[in-house]
Amino acid sequence: MPKPNTKVAMQDMISLIKDSIPFHLDEAQMCQGECLGCSKKMLEMLDAEISYWQYSEFPPSLKDLKNLEKMGVRTYKILKRNRLVP
């Protein structure tokens, strides 16, 4: 049985994250009212991680895929808590 291609899996995950998380929010939208976790910092960290993997020449490991998944889920939960996503 062939090994799964982690590069393709990473690109698929990046597409899913970009479709699910609004990276276009400006600071005024993110930093209004009560803050339950810093949406701005999480979006910045997630964006940096995605940028790294989009341009990396190294194939990601399964651990890298899992870490990006966790960061994406955590970011989405914080955005949801702060009422920035439905």
N, C-alpha and C positions, 0 to 999 in steps of 0.2 A: 504494500500500500504506500503511495507517495506521501511525502511530508507535506503538510499544508504550507502554502506560500504566505508567510507572515507579512511580507511587503504589501500584497494585495489586501490582506485582512486589515492592515493598518490604514490603507487608503479608504477602504470601505467604512471603517470606524470614524475616520476623520470626516467623511461626507455625512454620516449620520449625526455626528456631533454638530457640524455646521448647520444642518437642517433643523436641529432641535433647540439650539441655544442662540439667542439673539446677541451677536457680537457687536452690533451697531448701536447699542444703547449709549447715550452720552452720560457724563458724570451727573448732570442735573437730574436725570431720570433715576439713576441708581442710588443717589445719596439724598433722598427726600424721606422725611418721616423717620420712624423707628427702623433701625438696621439690625437684622438678626443674622450676622455673618457678613463679611465684606464682599459684596458682589463684584465691585471693581477689581479688587486684588485677585479674586478667583478667576474672573474673565481674563485678566492679564496673564496669569500663570498658565491657564489653559491655552490661550492664544500662542504663547511662547512655546509651549510643548508641541502644539500642532505644527507651528512653523518649523520647529526643529525636525520633526518627522517627515514633513513634506519635502524637505530639501536634503535630508540625510542620505548619504551614500551607503550607510551601514544597514543591513537588514535588521528589523526589530525582532526581539525575542518574544516568546509568549508572555514573559513577565512584563515587558514593555507594553504589550497590548493590554494586559490586565491593569497596569498602572494608569494608562491613558483612560481606560474605561472608568476606573474608580474616580479619577479627577473629573471626568465629564459628568458622572452621576452626582458627585458631591457639588459641583458647580450648579447643576440644574436644581438640586434640592435647595441650595441657598437662594437662587433666583426665585424659586417658587415661594419660599418662606418670606421673601421680601416683596412678593406680589409683582414680580417682573415678567413672569411667564404664567400661562394658564394652568 
